[in-house]
Amino acid sequence: MPNHHAAGLRRKGVLFDVDGTLIDSNYIHTLAWWQAFRQSDFDVPMARIHRCVGMGGARLVDHLLPEERDKDGDENILSAHAGIFGTYWPSLRPFEGARDLVAQCCESGLAVALASSARDQDLKALRSSLSADSFIHAATSANDAKESKPEPDILIAALHAVGLDASDAVFVGDAVWDVYAAARLDIPTIGVTCGGTSEAELREAGAIEVYPGPLELLNGLRDSAIGRLLAG
């Protein structure tokens, strides 16, 4: 693994969202939430659920369900989602180019952190699917932040984990919630549409660049915000 603390050099790095950015899991999450809501007698359209994937679970539930509901039942919904999503762990697959993108960033001398708000168990499954641990310097989970995206807590935790200043980082994410969270720290976000959010929505939220997925970002890395970070 490269030495990022060479004398006289400021450490620079890339923070990656995981679900929907590196791993093709957003629609699995959508289905799992839909089923979990149905088990508690809430009929929430999948399209509405998908637009909220990227938030933390408690925030997603609060955003989608009526304010006047009995909130004592929220924990049952969260547990049901976790159980249903867990049945899909063997089906998780990385997007094409995802592992190579992470590897290239690391081998170019950048610190690499996964800025995820997934549960510890889910993050372990996601990392196993990605199979890139030798190129990852740190990773966050839901336990590392009080508030989930669009609050920036997860990104702050990831920055601290790899010893980065926000001014020396670029974030890669697939949801508008990723972009909003990074913007609160003035971290530029590269958006990817492979999670199901359109380029127009990501740019409107503030993404400075948008690619179809990890492979396209990898192929254009030199001319991307990550390439400029390396050159700067």
VENTAMO-V788952 format. One record per residue. OMEGA is omega in whole degrees, -180 to 180 (none if undefined). Layout:
OMEGA / OMEGA
This chain:
-177 / 175 / -175 / -175 / 178 / -176 / 175 / -178 / 174 / 180 / 176 / -176 / -179 / 173 / -180 / 160 / -176 / 180 / 177 / 180 / 177 / -178 / -177 / -171 / -174 / -178 / 172 / 176 / 180 / 180 / -179 / 177 / -180 / 180 / 179 / 178 / -179 / 179 / 178 / 175 / 171 / -179 / -177 / -179 / -179 / -179 / 178 / 180 / -177 / -178 / -180 / 177 / -173 / 169 / 169 / -174 / -178 / 179 / 180 / 179 / -179 / -179 / -171 / -175 / -178 / -180 / -174 / 180 / 172 / -174 / 175 / -180 / -177 / -178 / 176 / 179 / 179 / 180 / 179 / 177 / -179 / -180 / -180 / -180 / -179 / 179 / -179 / -179 / -179 / -178 / -177 / 179 / 175 / 171 / 179 / 179 / -174 / -180 / -179 / 178 / 178 / -180 / -179 / 178 / 179 / -176 / 176 / 177 / -180 / 168 / -178 / 178 / 172 / -179 / -175 / 174 / 177 / 172 / -179 / -177 / 180 / 180 / 177 / 179 / 179 / 179 / 177 / 178 / -179 / 178 / -178 / -174 / -179 / 180 / -176 / -177 / 180 / 177 / 177 / 173 / -179 / -179 / -174 / -176 / 177 / -179 / -180 / 178 / 17 / 171 / -172 / -172 / -178 / 180 / 177 / 179 / 180 / 177 / -180 / -176 / -179 / 176 / -179 / 165 / 179 / -179 / -179 / -175 / 170 / 180 / 176 / -178 / -175 / -174 / 177 / 180 / 175 / -177 / 180 / -179 / -179 / -179 / -180 / 176 / -176 / 174 / 178 / -179 / 168 / 180 / 172 / -175 / -176 / 177 / 176 / 176 / -173 / 176 / -179 / -180 / -180 / 179 / 178 / 178 / 177 / 178 / -177 / 176 / 177 / 179 / 177 / -179 / -177 / -178 / -179 / 176 / 177 / -178 / 180 / -171 / -176 / -177 / -177 / 176 / 176 / 177 / 179 / 176 / 178 / -176 / -174 / none
